[in-house]
Amino acid sequence: MITAERYHDISCGHRVVGHEGKCRFLHGHNYRIHFVVAGEQLDEIGRVLDFSVIKEKLCMWLEEHYDHKFLIWEQDELLPQLQVLSGESLVIVPFNPTAENIAQHLVEVVGPAQLAGTNTKLILCKVEETAKCAATYRLAE
């Protein structure tokens, strides 16, 4: 299998509901998010998908929806108070915003929608919260 990979950096806030340590508090990261795309066959030029298309479809989605925003779980008890304070910078998500859940959401929900019509699929996403800590979600084969 041949894949094409591109990463993108964003700044984003979150809190992890139920965390035993300091991640239960409001905080943020300079995330590096890696996208790995695969297709059934290479195009006539010999590419899985042009890197600029990965940027347009996936990286720019991150820019628009997550960059310089705050991810909050729809079940977070702080949601009502933060809605009053934050305005458009709040992104309500259907999952506790851990790196693992973000990666899974990007592969299972965002990838299929954004890559529709390209004859490719997002098969892996790695979400780095720091240079030392990352989570990866990969589609089952």
C-alpha positions in Angstrom: 0.0 0.0 0.0 1.2 3.5 -0.9 0.1 6.4 1.2 0.5 10.2 1.2 1.0 12.0 4.5 0.8 15.6 5.5 0.8 17.3 8.9 -0.6 20.6 10.0 -0.1 22.6 13.2 -2.8 24.4 15.1 -3.3 25.9 18.5 -6.4 24.7 20.3 -7.8 24.5 23.9 -9.7 21.8 25.7 -10.2 20.1 29.0 -10.5 16.4 29.7 -13.6 15.7 31.8 -12.8 13.1 34.5 -9.1 13.5 34.3 -7.3 12.8 37.5 -4.6 15.4 37.0 -4.2 18.9 35.7 -5.7 18.1 32.3 -9.2 18.5 33.9 -8.5 22.2 33.9 -9.0 24.5 30.9 -5.7 24.5 28.9 -4.4 24.4 25.4 -1.8 22.9 23.1 0.1 23.6 20.0 -1.1 20.5 18.2 0.6 18.8 15.3 -1.9 16.6 13.4 -0.7 14.1 10.9 -3.0 12.8 8.1 -2.3 9.6 6.2 -4.3 9.1 3.1 -4.6 5.9 0.9 -6.3 5.1 -2.4 -7.2 2.1 -4.4 -4.8 3.1 -7.1 -2.4 5.9 -8.0 -3.6 8.6 -10.4 -2.2 9.1 -13.9 0.7 11.1 -12.5 1.5 8.5 -9.9 0.1 10.1 -6.8 -2.3 8.8 -4.1 -3.6 12.4 -3.7 -1.7 15.6 -4.4 -0.4 17.2 -1.2 -2.1 20.4 -2.0 -5.5 18.6 -2.0 -4.7 17.1 1.4 -4.0 20.6 2.6 -7.2 22.0 1.1 -9.5 19.2 2.3 -8.1 18.3 5.7 -5.6 21.0 6.9 -7.8 23.9 6.0 -10.7 22.1 7.7 -8.6 22.1 10.9 -7.9 25.8 10.4 -11.5 26.7 10.0 -13.0 24.5 12.7 -10.4 23.9 15.5 -7.5 26.4 15.2 -7.6 29.0 18.0 -10.8 27.6 19.4 -11.8 25.6 22.5 -13.1 22.1 22.2 -15.6 21.1 24.8 -17.6 17.9 25.2 -21.4 18.3 24.8 -21.7 16.6 28.2 -19.2 18.8 30.1 -20.8 20.5 33.1 -18.9 23.7 32.3 -20.5 24.0 28.9 -23.3 26.5 29.9 -20.9 28.9 31.6 -18.4 28.7 28.8 -21.1 29.3 26.2 -21.8 32.7 27.9 -18.1 33.7 27.9 -16.7 32.4 24.7 -19.0 33.1 21.7 -17.7 31.7 18.4 -14.5 30.3 19.8 -16.3 27.3 21.5 -16.5 24.1 19.5 -19.0 21.7 21.1 -18.0 18.1 20.2 -19.8 14.7 20.8 -16.8 13.3 22.6 -14.5 14.0 25.6 -11.7 15.9 23.7 -8.7 13.6 24.4 -6.1 13.2 21.7 -7.3 9.7 21.1 -10.9 10.8 20.6 -9.9 13.7 18.4 -7.9 11.4 16.1 -10.8 8.9 15.9 -13.3 11.7 15.1 -11.0 13.0 12.3 -10.6 9.6 10.7 -14.2 8.4 11.1 -16.2 11.6 10.6 -14.2 14.4 9.1 -12.1 12.4 6.7 -14.9 10.7 4.8 -16.8 13.9 4.5 -13.8 16.0 3.3 -12.3 13.4 1.0 -15.6 12.4 -0.7 -15.1 12.2 -4.5 -11.3 11.9 -4.3 -11.2 8.1 -4.5 -9.1 8.1 -1.3 -9.7 7.7 2.4 -8.1 8.9 5.6 -6.7 5.7 7.1 -4.7 7.2 10.0 -4.5 10.3 12.0 -1.9 11.1 14.7 -2.6 13.9 17.1 0.5 15.2 18.9 -0.4 17.3 22.0 3.3 18.0 22.7 6.6 16.8 21.2 6.5 14.0 23.7 2.8 12.9 23.7 0.7 11.7 20.9 -2.2 9.4 20.1 -2.9 7.6 16.8 -6.1 6.2 15.3 -5.9 3.8 12.4 -8.8 2.3 10.4 -9.1 -1.4 10.8 -8.0 -3.3 7.7 
